Amino acid sequence: MKTNDRTLSQVLAELNEKGFKEQFTAKEKSIVATASKKEYTPYQLKIVDTFRFDGMTNPGDEEEIFVIEANDGTRGTLIMAGGPDQSQNVDLVKEIPEAAPLD
């Protein structure tokens, strides 16, 4: 996992240029690609990289970007915010297997 000096939007723009264009959301029972509305199980996905953004003054400001590739070639990101306001299904995200990091 990389901790970054860049902003979340800078990293997302760089990933978008590399083809990670889809946004994923972890719902109750599946992970959904928001543009295509396609649903995936964690085992149809792999985490190819992660980026962490630390909240300098408030731990609730921490965020992580999971860089994800689906078994059908769909590539995108899933953003997890820290703190009690988390809207993603954390347990489902933990089930996604990790792959070797990107260069």
N, C-alpha and C positions, 0 to 999 in steps of 0.2 A: 504494500500500500504506500502510495506517495503522498506526503504532505506538501502542499503547494504554496508558493508565494504569488502565483497567478490567481486571478479571480475565477469564480465558478463560471461566469459567462465566457471568459477567455478559453478555459479548458473545453467547455461545450462547443465553442466555435471551432477549435482545433480538431476535436473528435468528429464534428460534422463534416469537416473537410476530408477526413480519413474515411468517410462513409458510414459513420455511426449516427444516422439521421433519425431513427425512430426513438420515441420516448416510451419507456415501459413503466407500468404501474402494477404493484403487487396488491391484488385484491384478496378477498377472503379465501378463494380456492384456486386461483390461477393468476398468472402474470400476463397482463394484457398490453399489447402494442397499441398505443392510443390512436395512431393515425389509421391503421388498418383494422382495428378492433379484433385482431386475431388473438386467441387465448393460447397460452403455453403452460405446460407443467414445468417445474424447476428442472427436470431432467431432459427437457428439450432445449435447454439453454446452457450456456457456460459463461462464467465471468472471466473476461480476458485481461482486465486491468481494473484498478480502483484508485480513486483520488480522494484524499481527505482534506477538508477545509476546517481548521480549528477556529472556534470562537475565542477571540483574544480576551474578551472581558466577560463573556457569558457562555458557559458550556452548552446552553440551549441553542446557541448559534452555530454549532458544529454541523457540517453536512458532509456526506460522502456521495461520490458518483461511482456507480458500478457500470463498467463498460461491458456490454453484453452482446453475445452472438447466438442466434437461434440455429437449430439444426436445419432450418430451411434457408439459411443465408441472411435472414433479417439481422441487421446490426443497429444497436442503439444504446441508450443509457437509461439508468434508473437512479433517481436522486433520492437519497434518504436524509431527512433532517434529523438533527439530534433533539433531545428533550422530550417532554411529555406530549407534545402536539404531533407526534409522528402519525402520519396517515397511511403509511405503507405497512403491509403485513410482514413484519420483521422475520418471523419464523419461516415463512415461505421463502424469503430472500436467502436465508441461511442454508436452505436446501439446494440452492443453485451451485453446481460444481465449479471449481476454479480451474482455469487452463493456464498455460504458461503466459507470462506477461508479454505485452506488446513491446517492440523495440522503440 
